[in-house]
Amino acid sequence: MITLLARIFIREDDKPEKVRLAYGILCGIVGILLNVLLFTGKFIAGTISKSIAITADAFNNLSDAGSSIVTLLGFKLGAAKPDPEHPFGHGRMEYVSGLVVAAVILIMAVELIQDSIRKILHPEATECSALIIVILLISIAVKLYMTFYNRRVAKKINSAAMRATAMDSLSDSITTSVVLITTLIAEFTSVNIDGYCGVAVGLFILYGGINAAKETLNPLLGQPPEEEFVKEIEHLVLEEKMIIGIHDLVVHDYGPGRLMVSLHAEVPAEMNILVIHDMIDNVEMKLKRELNCEAVIHMDPVITGSKELTEIKETVTGILKDIDEVITMHDFRMVQGPTHTNLIFDVVIPFGYRSSDEAVLKELEHQVKEKLGEQYHIVVNVDKNYVK
């Protein structure tokens, strides 16, 4: 159905941001309609059967309809153009909407668990009929279909909100399956586990809500970019032969399709600065064209013609590898004086490393003096890696 509606209402050859918004609105509207229908059917079934599990599952679908409205609004608000108060656009509104969806899921889970505990303490007989079974089976099928199309669209437009909705739909299908099994057990064995089933369903929904919250909260707090995206950046930049290496890569995510990338590119210090500047401009434009991101590249001149500098740099690199291969360095310079020589560089120590920064630098300084001599002093800036 989504594929057919997409062919009718969405122009795939339109601008990417318009296609993305169209898919978000389409999936939101379809989600609202399907969840309202499921709520109606399950509420009728729950009323007839006097089952707390079915009734709670019905209101879970009603909350999903509300979540679809929030997701739809998130896409609409997120597509708004940049303005003086929000120069980077409003793309993060989609993450906010996904977080609201996750919050609704968590609230419904807690309420369902509370109602189910009351049902355990004060059990009531439940009833079963062919109509109730058919309604539950249809609900499972519809929710599995919603999981399928939400996942597919989420992958197509790279949407955290849609991924959260897909996770919620999968949780609902499993929830309704458990409710169906409980209803059948009560019908054929006279064993009433309706309340216990409600608790199990509530816990499962709670787990799904926590995962959905993480999915949307991480981009808001700031998370490292995907490893594949980092590799694409490195590949495109290092295609330029004049660039020796890159470091200090930072990706700022202001919402889907609104990425800002900054990095330092090492270039030979002996080359003409105007030639290098022109080359850097071309690389920035290539990143924008290929990866749809705004890129700012800082030029780091590196001396490549000094044999002594190269040998000392290799020695320091070897020392860092001996300490731990996860520790790297960049921006290596050497300043010689009459009494001592300063080795100036940045050391990249991972977040959460087992030793403190101070301990690493103390060990590094000790080994430098041991292998190169007492006249060598290190002037080090501790850096962090903002990619995986």
N, C-alpha and C positions, 0 to 999 in steps of 0.2 A: 504493500500500500504506500509506504513512504517513497519507494522508488518511483511509483506511478505519479504521486503528487509532486515529487521533485521535478519530474520531466515536464509537468504541466505548469508549475509556478516558479521554477528556478532556472535562470539562464546560466549555464555552466561557463559560458564564455565571457561573463561579466567580470567586473573587478573582483579580486579575491575577497576583499572586505565585504562587498555586497553579497557575494555567494555565501560567505560565512554567516552573515546576519540572516539571510533568507533561510538557511538550514536551521539556525537556532529558533527562529520564529515558527517555522513549520513543525519542528519536533515538539516545541512547547505547546502549540495548539492541539496537535494530535494527542499529546500526553494528557492534557486537561480533559479532552473529550473521553478518552478511553478510561481514565481513572474515575471520572464521574459515573460512567456506566457501570464500572466494576463496583464502586461504592453502593450504588442503587441495588444491584443484584445481591451483593453480599449482605447488605443491611436487611433486605427482605428475608434472605436465607437465615440470618442470625436471629431475627425476630421469630420466625416460624420454629426454628430448632431450639431456641432459648440457649444458644451456645455463646459463651463469652469470647471464645477463641475466634469464631466466625465474625461476631460483631466487632471485636477489636480489629480484626483484619480488614473489615469494611472501612472503619475510620482511618486505618492506616492508608488505604487507597484515597480517601478524601484528603488526607494531608499531602499525599503525592500530587493530587490535583493542584493544591496550593503551591507545592514546590515547583510544579511546572510553570505556574504563573510567575513565580520568583525568577526562575531560569529565563523565561521569555523576557521579563523586564531587564534582567542582567545583560542579555544580548543586545537589547534595544539601547540601553543606557551606555553599554560598553562601546557601541558603534559611534557614539557622538564624537564629533571632531574636536581636536585640541582647541583650547581657549586660553586667555591670559592667566586664569587661575589654575589651569591644568595643561601646561604646555606639552606634556607627554601623552595627552589623550586620556580617555576614560576606560581603557581596556581592562583595568583591574576590577571594574564593576562586575565582570563575569566571574572572577574569583570570589568576590563578595557574595554574589548570588548563590554560588555553589556552597559557600560556607553557611548561608542561611538555610539551604536545603538540608545540609548535614545537621544543623541545629534542630530543625523540625523532626528529622528522623530520630534523633536522640530523645527529644521530648516525648514523642509517641511511644518509643521503646520503654521509657520509664513509666509512663501512664499504663501501658499494657501490662507490665510486670506487676504494678500495684493492683490493678483490677483482677489479674489472675490469682494473686495471693489471696485476695478476698474470696474468690471463687473456690480456692482450695479449702479455706476455713469454713465456708458456707456453700457446700456443693449443691447443685441443682441438676435434676435429670435433663438430658438433652434428647432431642428427637431428630430422626433422619428420614429423608424421603428422596425419591429419584430426582426431584427438582433441585434439591440442595446439592446433590452430587454433581449434577450437570453444571450448575452455577460455579461450583468450585473448580471443576475441570476446565471450563471455559476461561476462568480467571487465571489458572496456571498457564494455559496456552497463550493468552494475551500478554501476560507479564514476561514470558520467555521471548515472545516476539518483540516486546518493547526493549528487553535487554539486548537483543540482536541488533535492532536498528539504532539504538542509542550508542552502542559500542562502535558500530560501523561509522556513524556520523561523527562521533567523538574523534575517531582516528583520522577521518577525512579532513576535519577542520581543526584538529588539535585543540580540543576543548576540555578543560578540567571539569567544568560544570556538567557537561554531557557524560563524562566518565562517571561522575558521582551519581547522576540519574540512572545510568546503566547498572551500577552497583546496587542501587536501591531497588530497581526492577527485578534483578536476580534474587535479592533478599526476599522480595515479596513472593516470587514464584516458589521459593523453598518454604517460606512461611505458610503459604496456602496449601502446599503439599502436606506439610505436617498437620495442619488443621484437618485436611481431608482424611488422612490416616487415622487421626484421633476420633473423628466422627464415625468412621467405619468400625473402629474397635468398640466404641460405645454401643453401636447398633447391634453388632454380632456377638459380643461377649458380656455386655452389661457392665463393663468396667469403665467407670467415669474418670478419665484423666484429663478432662477439659482444662481445668485450672493449671495443672502441671504443664500441659502443652502450651498454654498461654505464656507461662514463665519462660519456657524454652524458646518460643517464638520471639518474645521480648528481648531475651539475651542475644539472639542471633541478629535482630534488628539493631540492637545497641552496638554490636561489633561492626556491622556494616556502616553505621553512622559515624563511628570513630574513624574508620578507614576513609570515608568520604570527607570528613573534616580535615584529615591530614593531607588529602589530595589537593584541597583548595586552600588550606592555611599555609602550606609551605611556600607557594609562589608569592603570597602576600608578605611573609616574613623575609623572604629572600633565600633562594636555594641555588646550588650550583647548576650550571647548564647541563643538558644531556651530553654524554660522552661523544655520541655521534656528531652532534653539532660542533663540539670543540674540534674534533678531527677534521670536519669540513673546513672550519676556519683556518686551521693549521695548514691544510693541504692547499687552499687557495692562496694564502699569504706566501708560503714557501715555494710556490710555483715560480715566483719572481726570483731569478738567480742572484740578484744583488742583495737579497735578504738572507743573512747567515743563520739567524734563529729568532725566535720570539719568546717573550715572557710577559709576566704581569697581565695576563689575559683576564678581563673582567666582562661579564655579560649582565646587563641590567634589563630585567623583564618588567615592562610596563603594561603587560597584557598581550594576548595573542596578536602576532603581527606587529608588535611595537617593541622591538629589541634594540638596545644600544650596546655596542661592543667597543671596548677600548683595549689596546695592547701596545707593547713596546716591541719594535722591530730592530734587530741588530743589523747594522750596515757598515761596510768598510769605511773607516775614518778618512782614508786617502782619496776617496772619490769626490767629485764635484757635488757640492751641496744642492745646487739647482737641479742637477740631473736626478739626484736621489729624491728630492722633494716632488718632482714630477712623477717619478715612479710610485711614490707613496700615495699620491693623489689617485693614480690609476688603480692601485690595489684597494683603496677605500671605496671607489666606485664599483669595483668588481664585487666586493663583499655585499654592497647594497643591492646590486643587480642579481647576484646568484642566491643570496640568503635572506633577502628582504630585511636588512637591518641597517641601522645607522652606525658607521664605523669611524673611530678616531684612532689614528696610529701615531705613536710617538717614536721618533727616530733616535736610536741609541748608537752613536759611532763607536766602532770597535777597531782597535789597532790590530792589523793582521800581518804586518811586515816585520815585527820584532821577534826574533828567535828566542831571546831571553824571556820576554813576556810570555810567549807561548809555552815555554818549558815550565815556568813557575806556575802558570795557570793550570797546566796539566797535573802538576804536583799537588796543588790545593784541591783540585777536583778528585784526585785519587784519595786524598786524606778524608774528604767528605764521604766518599763511597765506603771507606773502611769504617767510618763511624756508623753510617747507615745509608743504604742506597736510595732511600726515599728522600734524603736531604740533597738539594741541588743548589746551584748558585748561578748568578748572572751579573752583568755590568761590572766585569773585572777590570780594574785599573791598577797601575803601579806608579807611585810617586817616589822618586829616589832623592835622598838628601845626603849631606856629608857624613852624618853619624848613623842614620837608620833609613830604612825603606818602608813606606806604608803600602800595604796591599789593601785596596778599597774595593769592596764588592757587597752584593746582597746575598743572603742565605735564605732559602725557602724551606721552612720547617712546617710540616703538616699540622693541622689542627688536632689537638688531643694527643700529641706525641708523648711517648712514655717518659722522656726527660724534659726538664725545663729548658727554656731558651738559653738561660744563663749557663746551665751545665754543658749544653752543646757547644757554646762559644768558648767556654773554658777549655774543653777538650780540644777544640779546633786550634786555639791559640797555642796550646802546649805542643801539639804535633807539628804545627808550622815552624815553631822555633827549633824543634828537635830535628826536623828534616831539612830546613832551609837555613837556619842560623838565628842567633839571638838578635841580629840587626833587623830582622823582618818583623814588623808590627802589623796586626790586622785591624782594619777599621770596617766593621761589619754592621749592616742594617738587616735586622731580621724581617723577612717578608713572609706572607702567607699565600697559599695557592687558593684561588677562588673558583677553580674548576675541579672536577672529579679526577 
